[in-house]
Structures are given as C-alpha cells and as structure tokens.
C-alpha cells in the first residue's frame, strides 16, 4: 500500500520538529538544531 505523499511529508515534518526540540532540550543550544536542519534540507 502506497502512503499519501502529503501525509508522509507531514509526518516527516513533525519528526523534524520533534528532533529539533529534542536537540535543543539535550544540548541547550538551538544552533545545533539549526545546523542539523540546514544539513538535512
């Protein structure tokens, strides 16, 4: 069964947000999150 691309994008976007928040929480540095997003986009 093929997943809806839009749903996949929404899920991926949500996971990116969670990863970003987790990164900030763990490292106490938003820069690491920003750099990670730049590298992965």
C-alpha positions as CSV (number, residue, x, y, z in Angstrom):
1,X,0.0,0.0,0.0
2,X,1.4,3.4,-1.0
3,X,1.4,6.1,1.5
4,X,-0.1,9.5,0.6
5,X,3.0,11.8,-0.1
6,X,1.3,14.7,1.7
7,X,0.8,12.6,4.8
8,X,4.4,11.3,4.6
9,X,5.6,14.9,4.3
10,X,3.5,16.0,7.3
11,X,4.9,13.1,9.4
12,X,8.4,13.8,8.3
13,X,7.9,17.5,9.1
14,X,6.6,16.6,12.6
15,X,9.5,14.2,13.2
16,X,11.9,17.0,12.2
17,X,10.2,19.3,14.7
18,X,10.5,16.7,17.4
19,X,14.1,16.1,16.6
20,X,14.7,19.8,16.7
21,X,13.1,20.2,20.1
22,X,14.9,17.2,21.4
23,X,18.2,18.6,20.2
24,X,17.6,21.9,21.9
25,X,16.5,20.2,25.2
26,X,19.5,17.9,25.3
27,X,22.2,20.3,24.1
28,X,20.7,23.5,25.4
29,X,21.8,25.0,22.1
30,X,19.4,25.9,19.2
31,X,22.4,26.3,16.9
32,X,22.9,22.6,16.7
33,X,19.3,22.2,15.7
34,X,19.6,24.9,13.1
35,X,22.8,23.4,11.6
36,X,21.2,20.0,11.6
37,X,18.2,21.3,9.7
38,X,20.4,23.1,7.2
39,X,22.4,20.0,6.5
40,X,19.3,17.9,6.1
41,X,17.3,20.1,3.8
